[in-house]
Each structure stands twice: as structure tokens, then as C-alpha cells.
Amino acid sequence: MDSVLKRLVDFSAYLRYEDLGGDVVHACKQRVTDYVGCGLGGYDSTPSAVARSMAMRVTVLTGSRVIGTARRTLPELATFANGVAARYLDGNDNFPSGGHPSDTISALMAVADYSRKDGKSLILSVAHAYEIYYCMYQSLKLRDKGYDYVLYTTAASAAGAARLLGLDAEQSGHAISLAITPNLALGVTRRGHLSMWKGCAGGNAARNGVFAAILASEGLTGPEHPFEGSHGLWELVDEHAMSPLAGSSAELKVLQACTKNFLTEYHSQLPVELALQLYNEVAVEDIQSIRIHTYWFTFSEIGNEPEKWHPTTRETADHSLPFIIAAVLLDGRFSDEIFSDQRLQDQRIHDLADKISIFEDLEFSKRAPKELPCRIEIQLKDGSVRSAQGTYPVGHCKKPMTDRQIEEKFVGLAGRALKAQRVSRVLGELGRLESITNYDQLYDSLIVEQ
């Protein structure tokens, strides 16, 4: 195997649960809790129903559970179904400018269930997958080259799944190679009017990672030099070095993942906070214009395409900074109800969005992504200006959500699918994740009553 692949495989062998610090274990449990909550929140969505229906066409008594049901299916199909449900509301954690590492959790939960691994093994696999994901993100910067970030998800899911399946070094290398080689996705997923696929791409990538690991476990081989070989990944993306992996528990990148406080695209989190600050200072009818100053990623991702001013789908709207800010200034609060079909046709939102201009601030771009600065200026019809500025949103790793805030978010999301007593039961199961020896009670508590 090439040197990059060997480093990834060697890291898998190096990481042990006993070496994880208490803060890392806590962070991993938070990630799983948040992800399960997002999955329950998105359970009734159309993409989730489609993915779940496909998964339940196959019954495998020794397979993986589909969240919300009593059914077991192939682990890769459970990964897809659970992953699509969890991504629909766009409430998952984030490496700023690097996508959603929690997309790997659907793969890890499915394979842990399938391989009958305990909760400590699942926690370790989360720390492992987040590290591989971050390493790939820092090394490749795929978005800048026209590709979708979900290749990070596929590789990290394969690495974590290989660990859970107990694959040896050679098999693990093949698993990662089989994940990388056939699964480079296009960035068009997140451009223009966004389709339902935007919320399915992460689940599909995790599914591909699980499939690759299972193929490797059955003896299938992949290219020996997927990174450094002729026509390999390095050649395609013009990169020639791999970002370093953590050398200690304190350096594990799961500690750097940022949680979403609001169910909307990550780089709109701080602008929403600032708009809420300004709500009490202005009357909508007095607004002449709104200027949002931000860094390049926010500008290019959710603030410069024409479709972002008048979105027609939920997927486009939750990636539309002008639509989101206009709705918040009208409502005085944030709720993902603004992405409903009814609110997408709310002419008041569209009229106010037309008054919004978004600009890249070069100084802000220099500070990103370590900082995520934003400034909103509202000019009133009398010529006066109201403004608000900030650096980190609530949920950023430097301004983390508390356990109570994570729990409140979970209760709100899970309560869309489960009764209050069941929500408390799920929280109890997730709270003792490191003590779980099998996942039957957890998945039973997640069954959605029809």
C-alpha cells in the first residue's frame, strides 16, 4: 500500500479506547446523541421515507436496525436510511468549510450493531472516523476543486467500519482504497436550486464506506496506491501531502467539531444570532437596505447565487442566507418552519430578501475558518444604521453548546417522532453509551409508533 494509505491504517491500529480522555469520550457521546436526535427529527421527511422503504425491502435477521422501526436489513442499507433521515433537517455538526463529520455515525452505528460490538467500541470508532475525516478534509480541500466533500465521509466511514469489523491491516487498507477509488462525488450537489439529493449525499457516502469495508472483509482487494499511484487521488486533485493525524487523545479532532444550534446551514448560524440581536432595534417596515459582511465560504456557499434570493425548495432555502435572515427579521425568532412550502411562498420574506446584499470582507476571509466573523448593517429609511457583529456562533468548538443545550435540542427533535416518555428513555440509553453491550434496548426505544 502507498505511504498515505499506510499512515491511515497505522493510525487505526494505534488508537485504543483506554487512551481516550474523558473529554473525548464525552464529545463522542454528544455527537451520537445529536445525530440520533437529528435522525428522529427528519424521520417523516420524503427522502427519509424513500430511503427507509428501500432499506426495508430486504430483511436480514442478523443485520442492522433501521432507526424508528423493528426491522433489520443489510448494514449498508440501514446506513443509508438512517443517514438520510439524520441529514434532512441540516442540523448536524460541522468542521467549518469541511462538511459534516457526523455523516459517518450512521455507518458506525449500523456496523457496531451488525458486528455486535459494545458501546465503547462505537465511541472509539467515532473518534477514529472524525480524525480520518478531518485529515482528509485538510489534505484535499475538495470543494475548491469542484468535488463534493462526501469523499471524506466515505473514507472515514470505511476506516471506522473496518475497525469495528476487526479487519487486519491489509484488509483495512483495501477497505479504504475501495471507498476512495470509486466514490468521488460532484460539487454540483450543492449548487443552484438544490434537490433532495443534497440531504442524501452524506448518507450515500457513509453507505459506500460500509460497503467497501464489508467487501474487504470478504477478501475483495482495491488498488494498492489509491493516493500516490498513477492516476490516483493525489494526481487528480494536485495534492502531494497528507495532513498529520493526532498524536495524542488531546489532539483528536472530534474535539474541534462544531455543533449547530439552529437547523440550518452552519455558516448561517452566526448571522441568525446577529439578526435576532437586531430584531428589537428595527421595524421591518422602516428598513431601507441590509448589508451582510462575511468571509468567502459563506458568500460563495449561501450568499451569491441568484437562486438563493428566491428559493423554491427546502434544500435551497436552508442554504440561502438572504432568505433565512429575512425570515428571522420578520419573525423575531428562528424555526425551521420557515423552510415549509407555505413559508417558501411568503411574499414578505422575498420582498425583504430583495433588500439584502451580501459581501465578502477580505479581512474576514483571512481570519476564516479559525474564526467565523460576520457583521450585519441595517440602514433605515431615516438614514440611521443599526449593526451587530460577532466572531463565533453558539456551538462552535470555542463557544460550545452545553450538555443542557444539546439535550434541549434533542428533546425538540426527537419529540417530533416520539412521545415524551420515550424521548427520556432514549436519552437515558445514550447517556450510558459506554456501558452498552448490545443496542437492542436503544433501538427498541427508537421505534416510532404509527
RADAUR-V361032 format. One record per backbone hydrogen bond with DSSP energy under -0.5 kcal/mol. CO is the residue of the C=O (numbers start at 1). NH is the residue of the N-H. Records with the same first field share a line. If there is no record, write none. Layout:
BEGIN
CO=NH  NH
END
This chain:
BEGIN
2=6
3=7
4=8
5=9
6=10
7=11
8=12
9=13
10=14
11=15
16=19
17=20
21=25
22=26
23=27
24=28
25=29
26=30
27=31
28=32
29=33
30=34
31=35
32=36
33=37
34=38
35=39
36=40
37=41
38=42
40=43
42=45
45=49
46=50
47=51
48=52
49=53
50=54
51=55
52=56
54=57
55=58
58=60
60=63
64=73
65=67
66=69
68=448
71=66
72=60
73=64
74=77  78
75=79
76=80
77=81
78=82
79=83
80=84
81=85
82=86
83=87
84=88
87=90
94=96  258
95=98
99=95  101
100=103
101=104
102=105  106
103=106  107
104=107  108
105=109
106=110
107=111
108=112
109=113
110=114
111=115
112=117
113=116
118=122
119=123
120=124
121=125
122=126
123=127
124=128
125=129
126=130
127=131
128=132
129=133
130=134
131=135
132=136
133=137
134=138
135=139  243
136=140
137=141
141=144
142=145  147
143=146
146=187
148=151
149=152  153
150=154
151=155
152=156
153=157
154=158
155=159
156=160
157=161
158=162
159=163
160=164
161=165
162=167
163=166
168=172
169=173
170=174
171=175
172=176
173=177
174=178
175=179
176=180
177=181
178=182
180=183
183=185
185=148
186=189
187=190
188=191
192=194
195=198
196=199
197=200  201
200=204
201=205
202=206
203=207
204=208
205=209
206=210
207=211
208=212
209=213
210=214
211=215
212=216
213=217
214=218
215=218  220
216=219
223=226
224=2
225=229
226=233
227=234  235
229=232
232=236
233=237
234=238  239
248=251
249=252
252=255
253=256  257
254=257
258=94
262=264
265=268
266=269
268=272
269=273
270=274
271=275
272=276
273=277
274=278
275=279
276=280
278=281  282
279=282
283=286
284=287
286=381
289=379
290=357
291=293  377
292=294  359
293=375
294=361
295=299
296=300
297=301
298=302
299=303
302=321
305=308
306=309  310
308=323
313=317
314=318
316=319
317=320
318=265
319=321
320=324
321=325
322=326
323=327
324=328
325=329
326=330
327=331
328=332
335=338
336=339
337=340
340=344
341=345
342=345
343=346
345=347
346=349  350
347=351
348=352
349=353
350=354
352=355
353=356
355=290
357=292
359=294  361
360=362
361=365
362=366
363=367
364=368
367=371
374=390
375=293
376=388
377=291  379
378=380  386
379=288  289
380=383
384=380
386=378
388=376
390=374
391=372
393=396
394=261
395=259
396=399
399=395
402=406
403=407
404=408
405=409
406=410
407=411
408=412
409=413
410=414
411=415
413=416
414=417  418
419=423
420=424
421=425
422=426
423=427
424=428
425=429
426=430
427=431
428=432
429=432
430=433
432=435  436
433=436
436=119
439=443
440=444
441=445
442=446
444=447
447=449
END
